[in-house]
């Protein structure tokens, strides 16, 4: 999810592939995070920022391979990415996993994706 959010931030667009990857990541996170009792979570909503901060350190170098077809190396991309914005966007998406069922989650994710750069163009089918 973080790699595609980074690509979105830098490229200011959304692709169907990125949308599917973000949606599927969130569905998997929801399933894996819900304990067997179906009432509590392994990671509570207010605990995600610590995990995201660690994961973004891996995501930025990995994203450098994909952003604009590898145009920037990981050092250049590190300078370009607004980490705080990525973290806040990721937290907004993760919050959806606490509010919606697996069945409802895809629609909620799609609606939230329209708020990202290029989201309205993606929704309208423009590239």
Phi, psi and omega per residue, in radians:
X1 nan -0.792 -3.082
X2 -1.088 -0.684 3.123
X3 -1.039 -0.761 -3.124
X4 -1.254 -0.548 3.052
X5 -1.198 -0.633 3.067
X6 -1.139 -0.823 3.128
X7 -1.041 -0.730 3.115
X8 -1.063 -0.779 -3.113
X9 -1.093 -0.779 -3.076
X10 -1.331 -0.765 -3.063
X11 -1.519 -0.251 3.105
X12 0.998 0.721 3.094
X13 -2.681 2.961 3.055
X14 -2.254 2.501 3.013
X15 -2.043 2.818 3.098
X16 -1.039 -0.633 3.126
X17 -1.123 -0.785 3.137
X18 -1.100 -0.739 3.129
X19 -1.034 -0.851 -3.130
X20 -1.073 -0.711 -3.126
X21 -1.155 -0.777 3.112
X22 -1.094 -0.838 -3.140
X23 -1.040 -0.867 -3.103
X24 -1.148 -0.624 3.076
X25 -1.082 -0.773 -3.121
X26 -1.182 -0.643 3.083
X27 -1.114 -0.753 3.119
X28 -1.153 -0.716 3.093
X29 -1.041 -0.779 3.135
X30 -1.035 -0.818 -3.117
X31 -1.117 -0.774 -3.093
X32 -1.283 -0.528 -3.070
X33 -1.414 -0.377 -3.110
X34 -1.397 2.180 3.134
X35 -1.220 2.869 -3.106
X36 -0.986 -0.487 -3.137
X37 -1.309 -0.119 3.097
X38 1.099 0.263 -3.114
X39 -2.148 -0.308 -3.122
X40 -2.320 2.948 -3.017
X41 -2.114 2.658 3.034
X42 -1.221 -0.734 3.091
X43 -2.060 2.102 3.107
X44 -1.362 2.741 -3.065
X45 -0.948 -0.703 -3.090
X46 -1.350 0.039 3.140
X47 -1.831 -0.131 -3.028
X48 -1.179 -0.571 -3.039
X49 -1.011 -0.606 3.106
X50 -1.110 -0.782 3.132
X51 -1.156 -0.729 -3.113
X52 -1.143 -0.730 3.115
X53 -1.029 -0.676 3.080
X54 -1.207 -0.786 -3.071
X55 -1.212 -0.507 -3.127
X56 -1.163 -0.461 3.095
X57 -1.121 -0.525 3.094
X58 -1.537 -0.620 -3.047
X59 -1.170 -0.675 -3.105
X60 -1.095 -0.886 3.088
X61 -1.059 -0.684 3.110
X62 -1.134 -0.674 -3.138
X63 -1.172 -0.480 -3.116
X64 -1.054 -0.446 3.104
X65 -1.229 -0.528 -3.025
X66 -1.814 -0.560 -3.081
X67 -1.053 2.162 -3.134
X68 0.804 0.780 3.109
X69 0.980 0.705 3.070
X70 1.363 0.367 -3.088
X71 -1.055 -0.555 -3.102
X72 -2.024 2.456 3.047
X73 -1.394 3.048 -3.044
X74 -1.112 -0.525 3.132
X75 -1.241 -0.747 3.102
X76 -1.133 -0.776 -3.113
X77 -1.135 -0.636 3.099
X78 -1.006 -0.685 3.126
X79 -1.235 -0.499 -3.062
X80 -1.457 -0.562 -2.979
X81 -1.389 2.305 3.015
X82 -1.530 1.644 -3.059
X83 -1.033 -0.726 -3.131
X84 -1.070 -0.691 3.112
X85 -1.166 -0.721 3.108
X86 -1.073 -0.775 3.140
X87 -1.082 -0.797 -3.137
X88 -1.119 -0.695 3.106
X89 -1.144 -0.769 3.113
X90 -1.067 -0.736 3.122
X91 -1.113 -0.638 3.100
X92 -1.094 -0.753 3.113
X93 -1.199 -0.737 3.128
X94 -1.095 -0.599 3.106
X95 -1.041 -0.544 3.116
X96 -1.075 -0.548 -3.103
X97 -1.209 -0.289 3.109
X98 -1.634 -0.280 -3.046
X99 -1.841 -0.344 -3.035
X100 -2.197 2.596 3.047
X101 -1.270 2.918 3.094
X102 -1.010 -0.641 3.140
X103 -1.200 -0.649 -3.103
X104 -1.499 -0.369 -3.023
X105 -1.016 -0.777 -3.119
X106 -0.981 -0.718 3.139
X107 -1.179 -0.703 3.121
X108 -1.143 -0.700 3.106
X109 -1.130 -0.792 -3.137
X110 -1.033 -0.757 3.132
X111 -1.116 -0.717 3.131
X112 -1.199 -0.616 3.099
X113 -1.067 -0.545 3.140
X114 -1.130 -0.285 3.131
X115 -1.498 -0.188 3.118
X116 -1.388 2.831 3.050
X117 -0.961 2.261 -3.111
X118 1.436 -0.038 -3.084
X119 -1.142 -0.693 3.124
X120 -1.190 -0.664 3.084
X121 -1.125 -0.736 3.098
X122 -1.063 -0.780 -3.130
X123 -1.096 -0.660 -3.111
X124 -1.443 -0.097 3.126
X125 1.436 0.244 3.093
X126 -1.607 2.578 3.127
X127 -2.025 nan nan
